[in-house]
Amino acid sequence: SFAESSLSERKQRDREERLNIVLWRQPLVTLQYFFLETLINLKEWTIKLWHRRSILVAFLLMLAVLTATYYVEGRHQQYVRYMEKKFFWCAYWVGLGILSSVGLGTGLHTFLLYLGPHIASVTLAAYECNSVNFPEPPYPDQIICPDEEVTDGSISLWAIISKVRLEACMWGAGTAIGELPPYFMARAARLSGAEPDDEEYQEFEEMLEHAETAQDFASRAKLAVQNLVQKVGFFGILACASIPNPLFDLAGITCGHFLVPFWTFFGATLIGKAVIKMHIQKLFVIITFSKHIVEQMVSLIGAIPSIGPSLQKPFQEYLEAQRIKLHHKSDSGMPQGENWLSWMFEKLVIVMVCYFILSIINSMAQSYAKRLQQKMYSEEKTK
């Protein structure tokens, strides 16, 4: 009907208007809306905490006990220091995992920026030192070969996998936690009967409506994920979570929409992402950065006509610098000029972090604009 089409046109217009509220187009409006949305969120969280004050009090008491244990001198301090080190190491990787998958596509791709390079550096070090007995985590600052003489013999793949297992599984668990917002959003929408103005959810609703007539590959792939999760349940979610899958947000939305129990969804996601998928990714990185493959790749770069040797040189310099660093010889031999590969990687990390912060500011400003539009819409209805 005419009323329905004009309503959908208005919704489309409102969405386009909101998408224009970005820092590079409307900086002052975007910042103002971002601060107002932050204040509203803080107020909502404070009210929620006040309603759950018994849990908050129990948490604060536990924190007080832990703080006392941390500061009181005694024989237990060696265990406290060990637990502190392990806790912050795990929290660091869980946090990076959450950042990687939260925010429906605006995530910081922390596997490529942090975990992948970390596993690669441990692999290179293991082959160079012929041992994995370098210091316990946190060791991303500097990995140094152990002083004791190691017997000749190749380092096993399993030893490297075991060395990076904790951080890899923590990162995987973080990505599983980051998949919860789409699930809760779709579940709340289904239970309340409200329609969230989330693009992914609207796409999902449209897909359910036009399920029979879907022709293009993307729609069919999304439909296949939705059918797998809906019909196979736990093992369907496990299969989707176990392979690198850009459509996994859709699995979260599907589970929320069809009211799949929380532990079925989260349990399957956790096992899939923190155990199965993580071991696949880890194996891929370790095999790629094993000594003979790296040497083959560098020689292949050198074989490229005309530009090969000039491209090969910085890679060889970088690998040589890493070898020297691993053997405590950073003060002798090689000049300590900064390698351009590591310089580029640092700048890439800074650019990605800046983009992530900008996307958070923009999305919060847009959600405040949505509040204003909804308020205006409800005022018009009551007139």
C-alpha positions in Angstrom: 0.0 0.0 0.0 0.9 3.7 -0.4 1.4 4.2 3.4 3.8 1.3 3.6 5.9 2.4 0.6 6.1 6.0 2.0 7.1 4.6 5.4 9.9 2.5 3.8 11.0 5.5 1.7 11.2 7.6 4.8 13.2 4.9 6.7 15.6 4.7 3.7 16.0 8.6 3.7 16.6 8.6 7.5 19.3 5.9 7.1 21.0 7.9 4.3 20.9 11.0 6.4 22.5 9.2 9.4 25.2 7.7 7.2 26.3 11.2 6.3 27.1 11.9 9.9 30.8 11.1 9.8 33.8 13.0 11.0 35.1 13.9 7.5 31.8 15.4 6.4 30.2 16.9 9.5 33.0 17.0 12.2 31.3 19.3 14.7 27.9 17.6 14.5 29.5 14.1 14.7 31.6 15.0 17.8 28.6 16.6 19.5 26.4 13.6 18.9 29.2 11.2 20.0 29.5 13.0 23.4 25.7 13.1 23.9 25.4 9.3 23.0 28.3 8.6 25.4 26.5 10.4 28.2 23.2 8.5 27.5 25.1 5.2 27.5 26.8 6.0 30.8 23.5 6.9 32.4 21.9 3.7 31.1 24.8 1.6 32.4 24.7 3.3 35.8 21.0 2.5 36.1 21.6 -1.1 35.2 24.4 -1.4 37.8 22.1 0.1 40.4 19.5 -2.5 39.7 22.1 -5.2 40.1 23.8 -3.7 43.1 24.1 -7.0 45.0 26.3 -8.5 42.2 28.3 -5.2 42.2 28.8 -5.4 46.0 30.0 -9.0 45.7 32.3 -8.1 42.9 33.8 -5.1 44.9 34.3 -7.4 47.9 36.1 -9.9 45.8 38.2 -7.1 44.3 39.1 -5.9 47.9 40.2 -9.4 48.9 42.3 -9.8 45.8 43.9 -6.4 46.3 44.7 -7.2 50.0 46.3 -10.6 48.8 48.3 -8.7 46.2 49.8 -6.1 48.6 50.3 -8.2 51.8 53.8 -9.6 52.0 54.3 -13.4 52.3 55.4 -16.6 50.6 52.3 -16.4 48.4 53.8 -13.4 46.5 55.6 -15.7 44.0 52.3 -17.3 43.0 50.6 -13.8 43.0 53.2 -12.5 40.5 52.9 -15.6 38.3 49.1 -15.3 38.3 49.3 -11.6 37.6 51.6 -12.1 34.6 49.3 -14.9 33.2 46.1 -12.9 33.8 47.3 -9.8 32.0 48.8 -11.9 29.1 45.4 -13.7 28.7 43.4 -10.5 29.1 45.6 -8.8 26.4 44.8 -11.5 23.8 41.1 -11.9 24.8 40.8 -8.1 24.4 42.4 -8.2 20.9 40.0 -11.0 20.0 37.0 -9.0 21.0 38.2 -6.0 19.1 38.6 -8.2 16.0 35.0 -9.4 15.8 32.9 -6.8 17.7 31.1 -4.0 15.9 29.5 -5.8 12.9 32.3 -5.3 10.4 34.1 -2.3 11.9 36.4 -4.7 13.9 40.1 -4.2 14.1 41.7 -7.1 12.3 44.0 -8.1 15.1 44.9 -11.5 13.8 46.7 -9.9 10.8 48.2 -7.1 13.0 49.1 -8.9 16.2 48.5 -12.6 16.6 49.7 -13.7 13.1 53.0 -11.7 13.4 53.5 -13.0 17.0 53.1 -16.6 15.9 55.4 -15.9 12.9 58.1 -14.4 15.1 57.9 -17.4 17.6 58.2 -19.8 14.6 61.2 -18.1 13.1 62.8 -18.0 16.6 62.1 -21.7 17.2 63.8 -22.7 14.0 66.7 -20.3 14.6 67.3 -21.3 18.2 66.4 -25.0 17.5 64.4 -24.7 20.8 61.3 -23.1 22.3 62.8 -22.5 25.7 62.8 -18.8 25.4 61.2 -16.8 28.2 57.6 -17.4 29.2 54.9 -14.9 28.1 54.8 -12.0 27.9 57.7 -12.1 25.4 56.6 -10.1 22.3 59.0 -7.4 23.3 62.1 -9.5 22.8 62.6 -13.2 22.1 66.1 -14.3 22.9 67.5 -17.8 22.3 68.3 -19.7 25.5 72.0 -19.9 26.5 72.2 -23.6 27.0 73.5 -25.7 24.1 70.8 -27.5 22.2 71.3 -30.8 20.5 71.0 -30.8 16.8 67.8 -32.0 15.4 64.8 -30.4 13.8 62.3 -28.5 15.9 58.9 -30.2 15.9 55.7 -28.5 14.7 53.9 -29.7 17.8 56.5 -27.9 20.1 55.7 -24.5 18.3 52.0 -25.1 18.4 52.2 -25.8 22.2 54.3 -22.6 22.7 51.7 -20.3 21.2 48.6 -22.3 22.2 47.6 -20.1 25.2 47.6 -16.8 23.4 46.0 -18.3 20.2 43.1 -19.9 22.2 42.6 -16.7 24.3 42.4 -14.7 21.0 39.9 -17.2 19.7 37.8 -17.0 22.9 37.8 -13.2 22.5 36.4 -13.4 18.9 33.7 -15.8 20.3 32.7 -13.2 22.9 32.7 -10.5 20.2 30.0 -12.5 18.3 27.5 -12.1 21.1 26.1 -8.6 20.3 24.4 -9.7 17.0 22.9 -12.7 18.8 21.5 -10.6 21.7 20.2 -7.9 19.4 18.3 -10.4 17.2 17.0 -12.3 20.3 15.8 -9.1 22.0 14.1 -8.0 18.7 12.3 -11.3 18.4 11.1 -11.4 22.0 9.9 -7.7 22.1 8.5 -7.7 18.6 10.4 -4.5 17.9 12.3 -3.9 14.7 15.9 -2.9 15.3 17.2 -0.5 12.8 20.4 -2.5 12.2 21.3 -3.0 8.6 22.5 -6.6 9.0 19.2 -7.6 10.8 17.1 -5.9 8.1 19.1 -7.7 5.4 18.4 -10.9 7.3 14.6 -10.2 7.5 14.5 -9.4 3.8 16.4 -12.6 3.0 13.8 -14.6 5.0 11.0 -12.9 2.9 12.7 -13.6 -0.5 14.2 -17.0 0.4 12.6 -18.8 -2.5 13.6 -16.3 -5.2 17.3 -15.8 -4.2 19.4 -16.0 -7.3 22.8 -14.4 -6.7 25.7 -16.3 -5.1 25.9 -14.0 -2.0 22.2 -14.5 -1.1 22.5 -18.3 -1.6 25.6 -18.4 0.6 23.8 -16.4 3.3 20.7 -18.7 3.0 22.9 -21.8 3.3 24.5 -20.5 6.5 21.0 -19.7 7.9 19.6 -23.2 7.0 22.7 -24.9 8.4 22.4 -23.1 11.7 18.6 -23.4 11.9 18.3 -27.1 11.0 21.5 -28.7 12.4 21.7 -26.7 15.6 24.8 -27.1 17.7 26.9 -28.8 15.0 25.7 -26.4 12.4 27.0 -23.4 14.5 30.2 -25.4 15.2 30.8 -25.9 11.5 30.2 -22.2 10.7 32.5 -21.1 13.6 35.3 -23.5 12.7 36.1 -22.1 9.3 37.2 -18.5 8.5 33.8 -17.2 7.7 32.9 -13.6 7.0 29.1 -14.5 7.2 29.3 -15.6 10.9 27.5 -12.4 12.0 24.6 -13.9 10.1 24.8 -17.1 12.2 24.6 -15.0 15.4 21.6 -13.1 14.1 19.9 -16.4 12.9 20.5 -18.0 16.4 19.1 -14.9 18.1 16.1 -14.7 15.8 15.1 -18.4 16.1 15.7 -18.2 19.9 18.5 -20.8 20.0 19.5 -21.3 23.7 22.5 -19.1 24.7 24.8 -22.0 25.8 24.1 -23.9 22.5 25.1 -20.8 20.5 28.0 -19.6 22.7 29.4 -23.2 23.5 29.5 -24.1 19.8 31.0 -20.7 18.9 33.7 -21.0 21.6 34.8 -24.5 20.6 34.7 -23.6 16.9 36.6 -20.4 17.2 39.0 -20.9 20.2 39.9 -24.6 19.4 39.2 -25.8 15.9 39.6 -22.6 13.8 42.4 -21.3 15.9 44.5 -24.5 15.3 43.8 -24.3 11.5 45.0 -20.6 11.4 47.9 -21.3 13.7 49.1 -24.3 11.6 48.8 -22.2 8.4 51.0 -19.4 9.9 53.6 -21.8 11.4 54.0 -23.8 8.1 54.2 -20.6 6.1 57.0 -19.2 8.3 58.9 -22.4 8.8 62.6 -21.9 7.9 62.8 -23.7 4.5 59.5 -22.1 3.2 60.7 -18.6 4.2 64.0 -19.1 2.4 62.2 -20.4 -0.7 59.9 -17.4 -0.7 62.9 -15.0 -0.5 64.7 -16.8 -3.3 61.5 -16.6 -5.4 61.3 -12.9 -4.9 64.9 -12.6 -6.1 63.9 -14.5 -9.3 61.4 -11.8 -10.4 62.9 -10.1 -13.5 64.5 -6.6 -13.1 62.9 -5.6 -9.7 63.6 -9.0 -8.0 67.0 -8.3 -6.4 66.1 -4.9 -5.1 62.9 -6.3 -3.5 64.8 -9.3 -2.1 67.4 -7.2 -0.3 65.2 -5.6 2.4 63.7 -9.1 3.2 67.1 -10.6 3.6 68.3 -7.7 5.8 65.2 -8.1 7.9 65.7 -11.8 8.4 69.4 -11.3 9.2 68.6 -8.6 11.7 66.1 -10.9 13.4 68.7 -13.7 13.6 71.3 -11.4 15.2 68.7 -10.1 17.7 67.8 -13.6 18.7 71.5 -14.4 19.5 72.1 -11.4 21.8 74.3 -9.7 19.2 72.2 -6.5 18.7 75.2 -4.3 19.7 77.6 -5.7 17.2 77.8 -6.7 13.5 74.8 -5.3 11.8 74.2 -1.5 11.7 71.2 -0.6 13.9 69.3 1.3 11.2 65.5 0.8 11.4 64.3 -1.7 8.8 61.6 -0.3 6.5 59.5 -3.4 6.8 59.1 -3.0 10.6 58.6 0.7 10.1 55.8 0.1 7.6 54.2 -2.5 9.9 54.2 0.0 12.8 52.5 2.7 10.6 49.9 0.2 9.4 49.0 -0.7 13.0 48.6 3.1 13.8 46.4 3.6 10.7 44.2 0.6 11.6 43.8 1.7 15.2 42.9 5.3 14.1 40.4 3.9 11.6 38.8 1.7 14.3 38.5 4.7 16.8 37.0 6.9 14.0 34.4 4.1 13.1 33.4 3.9 16.8 32.9 7.7 17.0 30.9 7.7 13.8 28.7 4.8 14.8 27.9 6.3 18.2 27.1 9.7 16.6 24.8 7.9 14.1 23.1 6.0 16.9 22.3 9.3 18.6 20.9 10.7 15.3 18.7 7.6 15.2 17.4 8.4 18.7 16.5 11.9 17.4 14.7 10.5 14.4 12.7 8.0 16.4 11.8 10.8 18.9 10.6 13.0 16.0 8.7 10.1 14.5 6.9 9.2 17.8 6.0 12.9 18.3 4.4 13.0 14.8 2.4 9.8 15.7 0.9 11.4 18.8 -0.2 14.6 17.1 
